[in-house]
Amino acid sequence: MSKLERYASLLAEVGLNVQEGQRVYISASVDALPLVRLVTEKSYQKGAKDVKVNLKDDVLTQLHAHHKSTEEYAKVPQWAIDERMFYSDEKAAFLAITSSSPELLKGVDPDKLKSMQIAYGNAFKEYSNRIQSDHHSWCVAGYPSAGWAKLVFPDKTEDEAVDALLDLIFYTMRVDREDPVEAWQELDATLHEKVDILNENHFHALRYSGPGTDFTMELPEKHLWAGASSENSDGVRFMANMPTEEVFTAPKKTGVNGYVSNTKPLSYGGNIIDGFKLTFKDGKVVEYEAEQGEDVLKNLLETDEGAKYLGEVALVPDDSPISNTDTLFFNTLFDENASCHIALGSAYGFSIDGGKDMSREELAEEGLNDSITHVDFMIGSAELDIYGIDPEGNETPIFKQGNWAI
């Protein structure tokens, strides 16, 4: 079996955990067709009754972005919403394969992009809520396009760059192991050991200290840490992110104070944001600056009121497989699993005890943020220290110099 076939098998068996008689919905670009075809085949072999594939093309995406009017670009056809919700109602397993260049929409009017992102965020809000409460299985994975690969490996030819990035993805996915499924089971167990320790300690707050970063975040009273595999509303386990190296929860919406700086570039809306610093007061971003993409950062923060607050905090050791590749992927799925990160926007409902069955209004009462967006950015480094604070103010080291201390 080739590495690509092993990758496809992992996505169908571990990522989605396709069940007999289930529908599958795959979103991808045409660059990922070799992987899409194999995942489709593996899903049917697992017993899927229907595999819907939604393909996009980067060249067409660029043409639409540059030539459509802002009004037309921001229109979301009702049939697109209906199709997605049909598969959601059927509890399909959703797979999103990321391939596009992080700079795909560089040069497009930022206001046009903002209008589109707000329109699509509002249109698919109910679907996003279901994803964030694990209503059905979902998984995000990667496959290289030439544009993305050349950004990672600018000194290689396109073919060489694609091959090199694909090899790295295979490495992060553990497909080169003798038994990749067993390797993922071991990773799942390792991450859940950290989850158990953090849940047992049940810290009141976290304090971060590192270059360009000095801030504290309170955690909701009923917060729960999670990591690696999750369980959908039917009790079926799945892996939301492949690869993954993180454990995470949600901060208290109004409990974040101080400032934080990114340590890796953020790809958002087809543009790169880098060298940025955010200052929080009572949970809200009150000041911001960026060396690159400040207008894009401004539009992100103006998506809605919730975009100015945090919805996720994730812990990733600096000494971890993806980090040790010493590669900047320019892709959040990979870079966030090489670095501690936080996310602007909506919180996952399962970050609260009983949250999977709560409405967004009930989650808000428990201290979770709500938004039509959710954007992770990286703040971890080998110089970052993180402390857990108990209700009496006593501190326990969680991370020292970028790695686990518990």
Helices and strands as residue ranges (DSSP letters): H 3-10, I 11-15, E 23-29, G 30-32, H 33-45, E 50-56, H 58-67, H 70-73, H 78-89, E 93-98, H 110-123, H 125-131, E 138-142, H 146-152, H 158-172, H 180-201, E 205-210, E 213-218, E 226-227, E 229-231, E 237-239, E 247-249, E 256-261, E 266-268, E 271-281, E 284-292, H 294-301, G 305-308, E 310-315, G 323-325, H 332-335, G 336-338, E 341-345, G 349-351, G 355-357, H 360-365, E 374-378, E 385-389, E 395-400, E 403-404
